[in-house]
Amino acid sequence: MKAKFSFEVFPPKKDMPVEVIYKTLDGLTDLDPDFISVTCGAGGSSSNASDRMLEVATAIKNNYHKKSVAHLPCINLDKSEVVEILNQLDARGIHNILALRGDKVPNVEPKKDFPHAVDLISFIREKTGDKFKIYAACYPEGHLEAPNLDTDLNFLKEKVAAGVDGLITQLFFDNNSFYYFREKIQRLGINLQIEAGIMPVTKKKQIERMVNICGAKLPIKFRKILDRYGENSDALQEAGIVYALNQIVDLLANDADGIHLYVMNNVYVARRISDAVKNLL
């Protein structure tokens, strides 16, 4: 089976017109990805943030005729808001969802209806049956809030049992963590397709912020790249692309189902990587 190659994008900031992302989508869709997923933007997980996600996801499907996967973080949504989003997705012909709990927002009290992603997944299946293909997030190194990997894998097993169709991993920089994770979930009887999440690092502050948010571990060889090139933005971008390419080549050689690139709306980076690996897919 041919491996999949996909991208994640985020909507423009709320003070900018949504159309500014079209140039990015022009470049990304030209690379013929299997799908493009759309986040709710910084501090997502609100009905207003979902509106922007809906606009971008709709453009991907209807303007560019590509499969779009809508992120649906639920921690700050109630059941009526989720039903409204599902109805809008259905009306727009978008039937692929990445069901997430979402990050807790400082000084915002989470709503009570969906404390965990599994609650959202169960609710979507209850309300819509098999209308939507549901992806779930998984964490090769364990979720930042989980006490250990085994506990997190038990939570993943619950999500899969609730009705998940496919998995997309959190970003990681050590492929051995992914292979260990994949082996463990297979032993648990989880045999879904897994998209391996790779982030090409282009800015030092960017990766420091992401690591704080998601807890991804930085291997020694990656830290050396940051130490050597971190103050030279052009050099770091090139080194980050090479590092990501090496990860992807190794993942494909070891039968990864697909590669999901967190390209931070950077078409240049996406094209460099896509061009380099297209003959491997």
URFEN-V728351 format. One record per helix or strand of 3 or more residues. SS is the DSSP state (h for helix, s for strand). FROM is the first residue (numbers start at 0). TO is the last residue. Records with the same first field share a line. If there is no record, write none. Layout:
BEGIN
SS = FROM-TO / FROM-TO
END
This chain:
BEGIN
s = 3-8 / 35-37 / 67-72 / 95-99 / 132-137 / 165-168 / 192-197 / 257-261
h = 17-28 / 46-62 / 78-90 / 116-127 / 148-162 / 174-186 / 203-213 / 219-228 / 232-252 / 266-276
END
